[in-house]
Amino acid sequence: MSVDASISCQEVVELLSAYLDGELDPFTLERVEAHLAGCDGCTMVLEEFRETIRLSGGLTVEQVDETQRRTLLEAFRNWRAGS
Ligand SMILES: [Zn+2]
């Protein structure tokens, strides 16, 4: 990645649930947002996450975390693979 941030895509995706819940500390939040600003892949995953939560209605980020995060991670890996 050419993103000037000391956080990897993997880390960002892992942090998205906490990010959407507003649970990140200011330092981590800044790094995640900086990464998202320069990474289309992670932005896509974030949008997918938001859409999943929206469509699920009452589900919280924590409830979708277990199943959907794996699915999103797979989709993200496939996207990164340039398929
Ligand atoms: Zn990324």
PDB file of the backbone (N, CA, C, O) and the ligand in Angstrom, with CONECT records:
HET     ZN  A 101       1
ATOM      1  N   MET A   1       0.836  -1.204   0.000  1.00  0.00           N
ATOM      2  CA  MET A   1       0.000   0.000   0.000  1.00  0.00           C
ATOM      3  C   MET A   1       0.866   1.248   0.000  1.00  0.00           C
ATOM      4  O   MET A   1       1.953   1.274   0.578  1.00  0.00           O
ATOM      5  N   SER A   2       0.372   2.259  -0.648  1.00  0.00           N
ATOM      6  CA  SER A   2       1.100   3.511  -0.676  1.00  0.00           C
ATOM      7  C   SER A   2       0.542   4.505   0.340  1.00  0.00           C
ATOM      8  O   SER A   2       0.912   5.679   0.347  1.00  0.00           O
ATOM      9  N   VAL A   3      -0.340   4.022   1.184  1.00  0.00           N
ATOM     10  CA  VAL A   3      -0.955   4.899   2.173  1.00  0.00           C
ATOM     11  C   VAL A   3       0.063   5.240   3.261  1.00  0.00           C
ATOM     12  O   VAL A   3       0.735   4.365   3.807  1.00  0.00           O
ATOM     13  N   ASP A   4       0.156   6.498   3.551  1.00  0.00           N
ATOM     14  CA  ASP A   4       1.085   6.931   4.580  1.00  0.00           C
ATOM     15  C   ASP A   4       0.442   6.815   5.952  1.00  0.00           C
ATOM     16  O   ASP A   4       0.022   7.804   6.553  1.00  0.00           O
ATOM     17  N   ALA A   5       0.378   5.597   6.421  1.00  0.00           N
ATOM     18  CA  ALA A   5      -0.198   5.353   7.734  1.00  0.00           C
ATOM     19  C   ALA A   5       0.411   4.080   8.294  1.00  0.00           C
ATOM     20  O   ALA A   5       0.672   3.134   7.552  1.00  0.00           O
ATOM     21  N   SER A   6       0.633   4.052   9.576  1.00  0.00           N
ATOM     22  CA  SER A   6       1.270   2.904  10.195  1.00  0.00           C
ATOM     23  C   SER A   6       0.257   1.874  10.652  1.00  0.00           C
ATOM     24  O   SER A   6       0.406   1.262  11.709  1.00  0.00           O
ATOM     25  N   ILE A   7      -0.759   1.694   9.854  1.00  0.00           N
ATOM     26  CA  ILE A   7      -1.786   0.721  10.196  1.00  0.00           C
ATOM     27  C   ILE A   7      -2.143  -0.013   8.911  1.00  0.00           C
ATOM     28  O   ILE A   7      -2.302   0.599   7.855  1.00  0.00           O
ATOM     29  N   SER A   8      -2.267  -1.326   9.016  1.00  0.00           N
ATOM     30  CA  SER A   8      -2.518  -2.128   7.829  1.00  0.00           C
ATOM     31  C   SER A   8      -4.012  -2.250   7.538  1.00  0.00           C
ATOM     32  O   SER A   8      -4.853  -1.967   8.390  1.00  0.00           O
ATOM     33  N   CYS A   9      -4.323  -2.681   6.308  1.00  0.00           N
ATOM     34  CA  CYS A   9      -5.720  -2.909   5.940  1.00  0.00           C
ATOM     35  C   CYS A   9      -6.351  -3.926   6.882  1.00  0.00           C
ATOM     36  O   CYS A   9      -7.488  -3.760   7.325  1.00  0.00           O
ATOM     37  N   GLN A  10      -5.602  -4.972   7.178  1.00  0.00           N
ATOM     38  CA  GLN A  10      -6.110  -6.008   8.078  1.00  0.00           C
ATOM     39  C   GLN A  10      -6.512  -5.404   9.422  1.00  0.00           C
ATOM     40  O   GLN A  10      -7.576  -5.710   9.960  1.00  0.00           O
ATOM     41  N   GLU A  11      -5.653  -4.552   9.948  1.00  0.00           N
ATOM     42  CA  GLU A  11      -5.931  -3.923  11.236  1.00  0.00           C
ATOM     43  C   GLU A  11      -7.158  -3.018  11.157  1.00  0.00           C
ATOM     44  O   GLU A  11      -7.989  -2.999  12.065  1.00  0.00           O
ATOM     45  N   VAL A  12      -7.260  -2.273  10.064  1.00  0.00           N
ATOM     46  CA  VAL A  12      -8.401  -1.375   9.892  1.00  0.00           C
ATOM     47  C   VAL A  12      -9.706  -2.159   9.891  1.00  0.00           C
ATOM     48  O   VAL A  12     -10.669  -1.787  10.562  1.00  0.00           O
ATOM     49  N   VAL A  13      -9.725  -3.253   9.125  1.00  0.00           N
ATOM     50  CA  VAL A  13     -10.943  -4.055   9.046  1.00  0.00           C
ATOM     51  C   VAL A  13     -11.290  -4.631  10.418  1.00  0.00           C
ATOM     52  O   VAL A  13     -12.457  -4.693  10.804  1.00  0.00           O
ATOM     53  N   GLU A  14     -10.272  -5.042  11.132  1.00  0.00           N
ATOM     54  CA  GLU A  14     -10.505  -5.589  12.465  1.00  0.00           C
ATOM     55  C   GLU A  14     -11.062  -4.526  13.413  1.00  0.00           C
ATOM     56  O   GLU A  14     -11.775  -4.844  14.364  1.00  0.00           O
ATOM     57  N   LEU A  15     -10.733  -3.280  13.148  1.00  0.00           N
ATOM     58  CA  LEU A  15     -11.140  -2.193  14.035  1.00  0.00           C
ATOM     59  C   LEU A  15     -12.456  -1.541  13.631  1.00  0.00           C
ATOM     60  O   LEU A  15     -12.970  -0.669  14.332  1.00  0.00           O
ATOM     61  N   LEU A  16     -13.004  -1.980  12.477  1.00  0.00           N
ATOM     62  CA  LEU A  16     -14.190  -1.285  11.963  1.00  0.00           C
ATOM     63  C   LEU A  16     -15.394  -1.354  12.891  1.00  0.00           C
ATOM     64  O   LEU A  16     -16.141  -0.383  13.008  1.00  0.00           O
ATOM     65  N   SER A  17     -15.589  -2.477  13.542  1.00  0.00           N
ATOM     66  CA  SER A  17     -16.752  -2.580  14.422  1.00  0.00           C
ATOM     67  C   SER A  17     -16.627  -1.591  15.582  1.00  0.00           C
ATOM     68  O   SER A  17     -17.597  -0.934  15.960  1.00  0.00           O
ATOM     69  N   ALA A  18     -15.433  -1.498  16.133  1.00  0.00           N
ATOM     70  CA  ALA A  18     -15.203  -0.541  17.216  1.00  0.00           C
ATOM     71  C   ALA A  18     -15.291   0.884  16.689  1.00  0.00           C
ATOM     72  O   ALA A  18     -15.765   1.792  17.372  1.00  0.00           O
ATOM     73  N   TYR A  19     -14.821   1.055  15.458  1.00  0.00           N
ATOM     74  CA  TYR A  19     -14.887   2.376  14.825  1.00  0.00           C
ATOM     75  C   TYR A  19     -16.334   2.841  14.694  1.00  0.00           C
ATOM     76  O   TYR A  19     -16.666   3.975  15.038  1.00  0.00           O
ATOM     77  N   LEU A  20     -17.193   1.948  14.190  1.00  0.00           N
ATOM     78  CA  LEU A  20     -18.598   2.293  13.986  1.00  0.00           C
ATOM     79  C   LEU A  20     -19.333   2.468  15.312  1.00  0.00           C
ATOM     80  O   LEU A  20     -20.338   3.175  15.390  1.00  0.00           O
ATOM     81  N   ASP A  21     -18.823   1.823  16.340  1.00  0.00           N
ATOM     82  CA  ASP A  21     -19.430   1.962  17.661  1.00  0.00           C
ATOM     83  C   ASP A  21     -18.874   3.167  18.416  1.00  0.00           C
ATOM     84  O   ASP A  21     -19.317   3.480  19.521  1.00  0.00           O
ATOM     85  N   GLY A  22     -17.901   3.836  17.809  1.00  0.00           N
ATOM     86  CA  GLY A  22     -17.300   4.997  18.466  1.00  0.00           C
ATOM     87  C   GLY A  22     -16.475   4.631  19.677  1.00  0.00           C
ATOM     88  O   GLY A  22     -16.364   5.403  20.630  1.00  0.00           O
ATOM     89  N   GLU A  23     -15.889   3.428  19.629  1.00  0.00           N
ATOM     90  CA  GLU A  23     -15.158   2.931  20.793  1.00  0.00           C
ATOM     91  C   GLU A  23     -13.642   3.069  20.674  1.00  0.00           C
ATOM     92  O   GLU A  23     -12.903   2.682  21.580  1.00  0.00           O
ATOM     93  N   LEU A  24     -13.192   3.616  19.563  1.00  0.00           N
ATOM     94  CA  LEU A  24     -11.742   3.750  19.404  1.00  0.00           C
ATOM     95  C   LEU A  24     -11.214   4.938  20.203  1.00  0.00           C
ATOM     96  O   LEU A  24     -11.885   5.959  20.356  1.00  0.00           O
ATOM     97  N   ASP A  25     -10.003   4.774  20.701  1.00  0.00           N
ATOM     98  CA  ASP A  25      -9.372   5.903  21.372  1.00  0.00           C
ATOM     99  C   ASP A  25      -8.964   6.914  20.296  1.00  0.00           C
ATOM    100  O   ASP A  25      -8.810   6.548  19.131  1.00  0.00           O
ATOM    101  N   PRO A  26      -8.792   8.166  20.674  1.00  0.00           N
ATOM    102  CA  PRO A  26      -8.523   9.224  19.685  1.00  0.00           C
ATOM    103  C   PRO A  26      -7.325   8.931  18.783  1.00  0.00           C
ATOM    104  O   PRO A  26      -7.366   9.231  17.590  1.00  0.00           O
ATOM    105  N   PHE A  27      -6.283   8.363  19.326  1.00  0.00           N
ATOM    106  CA  PHE A  27      -5.091   8.076  18.539  1.00  0.00           C
ATOM    107  C   PHE A  27      -5.381   7.027  17.469  1.00  0.00           C
ATOM    108  O   PHE A  27      -5.014   7.197  16.306  1.00  0.00           O
ATOM    109  N   THR A  28      -6.038   5.947  17.869  1.00  0.00           N
ATOM    110  CA  THR A  28      -6.373   4.889  16.917  1.00  0.00           C
ATOM    111  C   THR A  28      -7.379   5.383  15.898  1.00  0.00           C
ATOM    112  O   THR A  28      -7.278   5.068  14.713  1.00  0.00           O
ATOM    113  N   LEU A  29      -8.350   6.156  16.357  1.00  0.00           N
ATOM    114  CA  LEU A  29      -9.365   6.712  15.464  1.00  0.00           C
ATOM    115  C   LEU A  29      -8.713   7.546  14.363  1.00  0.00           C
ATOM    116  O   LEU A  29      -9.099   7.471  13.197  1.00  0.00           O
ATOM    117  N   GLU A  30      -7.741   8.322  14.747  1.00  0.00           N
ATOM    118  CA  GLU A  30      -7.053   9.180  13.776  1.00  0.00           C
ATOM    119  C   GLU A  30      -6.340   8.345  12.718  1.00  0.00           C
ATOM    120  O   GLU A  30      -6.382   8.662  11.529  1.00  0.00           O
ATOM    121  N   ARG A  31      -5.694   7.288  13.159  1.00  0.00           N
ATOM    122  CA  ARG A  31      -4.979   6.408  12.228  1.00  0.00           C
ATOM    123  C   ARG A  31      -5.945   5.699  11.292  1.00  0.00           C
ATOM    124  O   ARG A  31      -5.692   5.591  10.092  1.00  0.00           O
ATOM    125  N   VAL A  32      -7.056   5.217  11.847  1.00  0.00           N
ATOM    126  CA  VAL A  32      -8.058   4.526  11.021  1.00  0.00           C
ATOM    127  C   VAL A  32      -8.634   5.478   9.984  1.00  0.00           C
ATOM    128  O   VAL A  32      -8.766   5.124   8.812  1.00  0.00           O
ATOM    129  N   GLU A  33      -8.973   6.679  10.416  1.00  0.00           N
ATOM    130  CA  GLU A  33      -9.569   7.641   9.483  1.00  0.00           C
ATOM    131  C   GLU A  33      -8.564   8.074   8.426  1.00  0.00           C
ATOM    132  O   GLU A  33      -8.921   8.293   7.268  1.00  0.00           O
ATOM    133  N   ALA A  34      -7.320   8.193   8.828  1.00  0.00           N
ATOM    134  CA  ALA A  34      -6.281   8.564   7.861  1.00  0.00           C
ATOM    135  C   ALA A  34      -6.119   7.452   6.826  1.00  0.00           C
ATOM    136  O   ALA A  34      -5.937   7.717   5.637  1.00  0.00           O
ATOM    137  N   HIS A  35      -6.188   6.215   7.291  1.00  0.00           N
ATOM    138  CA  HIS A  35      -6.063   5.082   6.387  1.00  0.00           C
ATOM    139  C   HIS A  35      -7.260   5.027   5.432  1.00  0.00           C
ATOM    140  O   HIS A  35      -7.099   4.851   4.224  1.00  0.00           O
ATOM    141  N   LEU A  36      -8.450   5.179   5.992  1.00  0.00           N
ATOM    142  CA  LEU A  36      -9.668   5.139   5.178  1.00  0.00           C
ATOM    143  C   LEU A  36      -9.659   6.217   4.108  1.00  0.00           C
ATOM    144  O   LEU A  36     -10.161   6.006   3.004  1.00  0.00           O
ATOM    145  N   ALA A  37      -9.095   7.362   4.429  1.00  0.00           N
ATOM    146  CA  ALA A  37      -9.064   8.482   3.485  1.00  0.00           C
ATOM    147  C   ALA A  37      -8.236   8.146   2.249  1.00  0.00           C
ATOM    148  O   ALA A  37      -8.438   8.720   1.178  1.00  0.00           O
ATOM    149  N   GLY A  38      -7.299   7.207   2.410  1.00  0.00           N
ATOM    150  CA  GLY A  38      -6.427   6.904   1.283  1.00  0.00           C
ATOM    151  C   GLY A  38      -6.538   5.485   0.765  1.00  0.00           C
ATOM    152  O   GLY A  38      -5.739   5.062  -0.071  1.00  0.00           O
ATOM    153  N   CYS A  39      -7.532   4.740   1.261  1.00  0.00           N
ATOM    154  CA  CYS A  39      -7.634   3.336   0.880  1.00  0.00           C
ATOM    155  C   CYS A  39      -9.057   2.998   0.439  1.00  0.00           C
ATOM    156  O   CYS A  39      -9.972   2.903   1.257  1.00  0.00           O
ATOM    157  N   ASP A  40      -9.222   2.820  -0.864  1.00  0.00           N
ATOM    158  CA  ASP A  40     -10.549   2.506  -1.401  1.00  0.00           C
ATOM    159  C   ASP A  40     -11.071   1.172  -0.890  1.00  0.00           C
ATOM    160  O   ASP A  40     -12.269   1.017  -0.656  1.00  0.00           O
ATOM    161  N   GLY A  41     -10.174   0.211  -0.719  1.00  0.00           N
ATOM    162  CA  GLY A  41     -10.582  -1.115  -0.277  1.00  0.00           C
ATOM    163  C   GLY A  41     -11.233  -1.077   1.095  1.00  0.00           C
ATOM    164  O   GLY A  41     -12.306  -1.643   1.301  1.00  0.00           O
ATOM    165  N   CYS A  42     -10.576  -0.407   2.032  1.00  0.00           N
ATOM    166  CA  CYS A  42     -11.109  -0.337   3.387  1.00  0.00           C
ATOM    167  C   CYS A  42     -12.369   0.517   3.438  1.00  0.00           C
ATOM    168  O   CYS A  42     -13.281   0.241   4.218  1.00  0.00           O
ATOM    169  N   THR A  43     -12.418   1.545   2.614  1.00  0.00           N
ATOM    170  CA  THR A  43     -13.615   2.379   2.545  1.00  0.00           C
ATOM    171  C   THR A  43     -14.789   1.546   2.060  1.00  0.00           C
ATOM    172  O   THR A  43     -15.910   1.689   2.548  1.00  0.00           O
ATOM    173  N   MET A  44     -14.518   0.662   1.081  1.00  0.00           N
ATOM    174  CA  MET A  44     -15.560  -0.212   0.559  1.00  0.00           C
ATOM    175  C   MET A  44     -16.070  -1.142   1.653  1.00  0.00           C
ATOM    176  O   MET A  44     -17.277  -1.335   1.800  1.00  0.00           O
ATOM    177  N   VAL A  45     -15.150  -1.714   2.415  1.00  0.00           N
ATOM    178  CA  VAL A  45     -15.538  -2.618   3.496  1.00  0.00           C
ATOM    179  C   VAL A  45     -16.353  -1.869   4.543  1.00  0.00           C
ATOM    180  O   VAL A  45     -17.340  -2.389   5.064  1.00  0.00           O
ATOM    181  N   LEU A  46     -15.936  -0.661   4.842  1.00  0.00           N
ATOM    182  CA  LEU A  46     -16.669   0.154   5.815  1.00  0.00           C
ATOM    183  C   LEU A  46     -18.097   0.410   5.341  1.00  0.00           C
ATOM    184  O   LEU A  46     -19.047   0.308   6.117  1.00  0.00           O
ATOM    185  N   GLU A  47     -18.236   0.741   4.070  1.00  0.00           N
ATOM    186  CA  GLU A  47     -19.564   0.995   3.520  1.00  0.00           C
ATOM    187  C   GLU A  47     -20.411  -0.273   3.537  1.00  0.00           C
ATOM    188  O   GLU A  47     -21.611  -0.223   3.810  1.00  0.00           O
ATOM    189  N   GLU A  48     -19.782  -1.406   3.244  1.00  0.00           N
ATOM    190  CA  GLU A  48     -20.492  -2.687   3.296  1.00  0.00           C
ATOM    191  C   GLU A  48     -20.953  -2.971   4.720  1.00  0.00           C
ATOM    192  O   GLU A  48     -22.054  -3.475   4.945  1.00  0.00           O
ATOM    193  N   PHE A  49     -20.107  -2.644   5.657  1.00  0.00           N
ATOM    194  CA  PHE A  49     -20.416  -2.836   7.068  1.00  0.00           C
ATOM    195  C   PHE A  49     -21.635  -1.993   7.444  1.00  0.00           C
ATOM    196  O   PHE A  49     -22.580  -2.480   8.065  1.00  0.00           O
ATOM    197  N   ARG A  50     -21.592  -0.731   7.058  1.00  0.00           N
ATOM    198  CA  ARG A  50     -22.698   0.177   7.371  1.00  0.00           C
ATOM    199  C   ARG A  50     -23.996  -0.296   6.725  1.00  0.00           C
ATOM    200  O   ARG A  50     -25.063  -0.260   7.338  1.00  0.00           O
ATOM    201  N   GLU A  51     -23.883  -0.743   5.470  1.00  0.00           N
ATOM    202  CA  GLU A  51     -25.062  -1.194   4.743  1.00  0.00           C
ATOM    203  C   GLU A  51     -25.645  -2.436   5.414  1.00  0.00           C
ATOM    204  O   GLU A  51     -26.862  -2.559   5.554  1.00  0.00           O
ATOM    205  N   THR A  52     -24.785  -3.341   5.820  1.00  0.00           N
ATOM    206  CA  THR A  52     -25.228  -4.554   6.501  1.00  0.00           C
ATOM    207  C   THR A  52     -25.986  -4.213   7.768  1.00  0.00           C
ATOM    208  O   THR A  52     -27.035  -4.789   8.057  1.00  0.00           O
ATOM    209  N   ILE A  53     -25.447  -3.277   8.511  1.00  0.00           N
ATOM    210  CA  ILE A  53     -26.079  -2.866   9.762  1.00  0.00           C
ATOM    211  C   ILE A  53     -27.420  -2.198   9.479  1.00  0.00           C
ATOM    212  O   ILE A  53     -28.407  -2.445  10.172  1.00  0.00           O
ATOM    213  N   ARG A  54     -27.444  -1.346   8.446  1.00  0.00           N
ATOM    214  CA  ARG A  54     -28.670  -0.634   8.098  1.00  0.00           C
ATOM    215  C   ARG A  54     -29.766  -1.618   7.678  1.00  0.00           C
ATOM    216  O   ARG A  54     -30.906  -1.522   8.133  1.00  0.00           O
ATOM    217  N   LEU A  55     -29.407  -2.563   6.807  1.00  0.00           N
ATOM    218  CA  LEU A  55     -30.369  -3.525   6.295  1.00  0.00           C
ATOM    219  C   LEU A  55     -30.854  -4.476   7.378  1.00  0.00           C
ATOM    220  O   LEU A  55     -31.974  -4.984   7.318  1.00  0.00           O
ATOM    221  N   SER A  56     -30.018  -4.707   8.346  1.00  0.00           N
ATOM    222  CA  SER A  56     -30.369  -5.650   9.405  1.00  0.00           C
ATOM    223  C   SER A  56     -31.315  -5.033  10.413  1.00  0.00           C
ATOM    224  O   SER A  56     -31.830  -5.727  11.290  1.00  0.00           O
ATOM    225  N   GLY A  57     -31.547  -3.741  10.298  1.00  0.00           N
ATOM    226  CA  GLY A  57     -32.485  -3.105  11.207  1.00  0.00           C
ATOM    227  C   GLY A  57     -31.931  -2.975  12.604  1.00  0.00           C
ATOM    228  O   GLY A  57     -31.111  -2.101  12.884  1.00  0.00           O
ATOM    229  N   GLY A  58     -32.384  -3.851  13.477  1.00  0.00           N
ATOM    230  CA  GLY A  58     -32.034  -3.709  14.885  1.00  0.00           C
ATOM    231  C   GLY A  58     -30.671  -4.238  15.294  1.00  0.00           C
ATOM    232  O   GLY A  58     -30.251  -4.070  16.439  1.00  0.00           O
ATOM    233  N   LEU A  59     -29.979  -4.879  14.355  1.00  0.00           N
ATOM    234  CA  LEU A  59     -28.696  -5.446  14.734  1.00  0.00           C
ATOM    235  C   LEU A  59     -27.682  -4.369  15.103  1.00  0.00           C
ATOM    236  O   LEU A  59     -27.619  -3.307  14.484  1.00  0.00           O
ATOM    237  N   THR A  60     -26.907  -4.671  16.108  1.00  0.00           N
ATOM    238  CA  THR A  60     -25.823  -3.774  16.475  1.00  0.00           C
ATOM    239  C   THR A  60     -24.556  -4.254  15.789  1.00  0.00           C
ATOM    240  O   THR A  60     -24.513  -5.354  15.239  1.00  0.00           O
ATOM    241  N   VAL A  61     -23.557  -3.445  15.825  1.00  0.00           N
ATOM    242  CA  VAL A  61     -22.285  -3.821  15.234  1.00  0.00           C
ATOM    243  C   VAL A  61     -21.765  -5.111  15.876  1.00  0.00           C
ATOM    244  O   VAL A  61     -21.208  -5.970  15.192  1.00  0.00           O
ATOM    245  N   GLU A  62     -21.946  -5.236  17.160  1.00  0.00           N
ATOM    246  CA  GLU A  62     -21.459  -6.415  17.857  1.00  0.00           C
ATOM    247  C   GLU A  62     -22.149  -7.679  17.356  1.00  0.00           C
ATOM    248  O   GLU A  62     -21.523  -8.733  17.244  1.00  0.00           O
ATOM    249  N   GLN A  63     -23.431  -7.569  17.059  1.00  0.00           N
ATOM    250  CA  GLN A  63     -24.187  -8.738  16.618  1.00  0.00           C
ATOM    251  C   GLN A  63     -23.795  -9.189  15.220  1.00  0.00           C
ATOM    252  O   GLN A  63     -23.822 -10.384  14.927  1.00  0.00           O
ATOM    253  N   VAL A  64     -23.433  -8.259  14.359  1.00  0.00           N
ATOM    254  CA  VAL A  64     -23.046  -8.649  13.015  1.00  0.00           C
ATOM    255  C   VAL A  64     -21.565  -8.995  12.957  1.00  0.00           C
ATOM    256  O   VAL A  64     -21.091  -9.559  11.971  1.00  0.00           O
ATOM    257  N   ASP A  65     -20.860  -8.665  13.983  1.00  0.00           N
ATOM    258  CA  ASP A  65     -19.413  -8.818  13.978  1.00  0.00           C
ATOM    259  C   ASP A  65     -18.964 -10.239  13.665  1.00  0.00           C
ATOM    260  O   ASP A  65     -18.099 -10.448  12.814  1.00  0.00           O
ATOM    261  N   GLU A  66     -19.548 -11.206  14.347  1.00  0.00           N
ATOM    262  CA  GLU A  66     -19.086 -12.579  14.232  1.00  0.00           C
ATOM    263  C   GLU A  66     -19.189 -13.147  12.820  1.00  0.00           C
ATOM    264  O   GLU A  66     -18.232 -13.729  12.308  1.00  0.00           O
ATOM    265  N   THR A  67     -20.339 -12.979  12.201  1.00  0.00           N
ATOM    266  CA  THR A  67     -20.554 -13.587  10.894  1.00  0.00           C
ATOM    267  C   THR A  67     -20.173 -12.664   9.753  1.00  0.00           C
ATOM    268  O   THR A  67     -19.450 -13.063   8.840  1.00  0.00           O
ATOM    269  N   GLN A  68     -20.653 -11.442   9.803  1.00  0.00           N
ATOM    270  CA  GLN A  68     -20.452 -10.539   8.674  1.00  0.00           C
ATOM    271  C   GLN A  68     -19.009 -10.108   8.503  1.00  0.00           C
ATOM    272  O   GLN A  68     -18.556  -9.910   7.375  1.00  0.00           O
ATOM    273  N   ARG A  69     -18.290  -9.961   9.578  1.00  0.00           N
ATOM    274  CA  ARG A  69     -16.910  -9.513   9.454  1.00  0.00           C
ATOM    275  C   ARG A  69     -16.081 -10.513   8.664  1.00  0.00           C
ATOM    276  O   ARG A  69     -15.226 -10.136   7.862  1.00  0.00           O
ATOM    277  N   ARG A  70     -16.346 -11.791   8.900  1.00  0.00           N
ATOM    278  CA  ARG A  70     -15.627 -12.823   8.143  1.00  0.00           C
ATOM    279  C   ARG A  70     -15.951 -12.721   6.663  1.00  0.00           C
ATOM    280  O   ARG A  70     -15.071 -12.809   5.806  1.00  0.00           O
ATOM    281  N   THR A  71     -17.237 -12.533   6.382  1.00  0.00           N
ATOM    282  CA  THR A  71     -17.673 -12.398   4.991  1.00  0.00           C
ATOM    283  C   THR A  71     -17.036 -11.187   4.339  1.00  0.00           C
ATOM    284  O   THR A  71     -16.571 -11.250   3.201  1.00  0.00           O
ATOM    285  N   LEU A  72     -17.019 -10.085   5.069  1.00  0.00           N
ATOM    286  CA  LEU A  72     -16.443  -8.860   4.534  1.00  0.00           C
ATOM    287  C   LEU A  72     -14.945  -9.001   4.337  1.00  0.00           C
ATOM    288  O   LEU A  72     -14.387  -8.492   3.365  1.00  0.00           O
ATOM    289  N   LEU A  73     -14.304  -9.687   5.254  1.00  0.00           N
ATOM    290  CA  LEU A  73     -12.868  -9.898   5.128  1.00  0.00           C
ATOM    291  C   LEU A  73     -12.552 -10.725   3.887  1.00  0.00           C
ATOM    292  O   LEU A  73     -11.581 -10.457   3.180  1.00  0.00           O
ATOM    293  N   GLU A  74     -13.381 -11.729   3.631  1.00  0.00           N
ATOM    294  CA  GLU A  74     -13.194 -12.553   2.446  1.00  0.00           C
ATOM    295  C   GLU A  74     -13.394 -11.728   1.186  1.00  0.00           C
ATOM    296  O   GLU A  74     -12.614 -11.822   0.238  1.00  0.00           O
ATOM    297  N   ALA A  75     -14.449 -10.918   1.185  1.00  0.00           N
ATOM    298  CA  ALA A  75     -14.723 -10.059   0.038  1.00  0.00           C
ATOM    299  C   ALA A  75     -13.581  -9.084  -0.175  1.00  0.00           C
ATOM    300  O   ALA A  75     -13.196  -8.781  -1.304  1.00  0.00           O
ATOM    301  N   PHE A  76     -13.057  -8.609   0.921  1.00  0.00           N
ATOM    302  CA  PHE A  76     -11.955  -7.648   0.856  1.00  0.00           C
ATOM    303  C   PHE A  76     -10.698  -8.311   0.286  1.00  0.00           C
ATOM    304  O   PHE A  76     -10.010  -7.728  -0.551  1.00  0.00           O
ATOM    305  N   ARG A  77     -10.405  -9.527   0.741  1.00  0.00           N
ATOM    306  CA  ARG A  77      -9.229 -10.235   0.240  1.00  0.00           C
ATOM    307  C   ARG A  77      -9.358 -10.490  -1.263  1.00  0.00           C
ATOM    308  O   ARG A  77      -8.399 -10.347  -2.021  1.00  0.00           O
ATOM    309  N   ASN A  78     -10.570 -10.872  -1.668  1.00  0.00           N
ATOM    310  CA  ASN A  78     -10.812 -11.122  -3.086  1.00  0.00           C
ATOM    311  C   ASN A  78     -10.622  -9.842  -3.895  1.00  0.00           C
ATOM    312  O   ASN A  78     -10.068  -9.850  -4.994  1.00  0.00           O
ATOM    313  N   TRP A  79     -11.104  -8.737  -3.311  1.00  0.00           N
ATOM    314  CA  TRP A  79     -10.969  -7.460  -4.000  1.00  0.00           C
ATOM    315  C   TRP A  79      -9.499  -7.091  -4.124  1.00  0.00           C
ATOM    316  O   TRP A  79      -9.054  -6.610  -5.166  1.00  0.00           O
ATOM    317  N   ARG A  80      -8.767  -7.315  -3.072  1.00  0.00           N
ATOM    318  CA  ARG A  80      -7.345  -6.995  -3.052  1.00  0.00           C
ATOM    319  C   ARG A  80      -6.570  -7.861  -4.049  1.00  0.00           C
ATOM    320  O   ARG A  80      -5.544  -7.454  -4.593  1.00  0.00           O
ATOM    321  N   ALA A  81      -7.092  -9.056  -4.266  1.00  0.00           N
ATOM    322  CA  ALA A  81      -6.433  -9.983  -5.185  1.00  0.00           C
ATOM    323  C   ALA A  81      -6.621  -9.549  -6.627  1.00  0.00           C
ATOM    324  O   ALA A  81      -6.019 -10.123  -7.535  1.00  0.00           O
ATOM    325  N   GLY A  82      -7.440  -8.556  -6.839  1.00  0.00           N
ATOM    326  CA  GLY A  82      -7.645  -8.003  -8.162  1.00  0.00           C
ATOM    327  C   GLY A  82      -8.541  -8.858  -9.036  1.00  0.00           C
ATOM    328  O   GLY A  82      -8.441  -8.818 -10.263  1.00  0.00           O
ATOM    329  N   SER A  83      -9.406  -9.621  -8.420  1.00  0.00           N
ATOM    330  CA  SER A  83     -10.292 -10.486  -9.165  1.00  0.00           C
ATOM    331  C   SER A  83     -11.371  -9.668  -9.863  1.00  0.00           C
ATOM    332  O   SER A  83     -12.224 -10.230 -10.550  1.00  0.00           O
TER     333      SER A  83
HETATM  334 ZN    ZN A 101      -6.817  -0.316   3.618  1.00  0.00          ZN2+
END
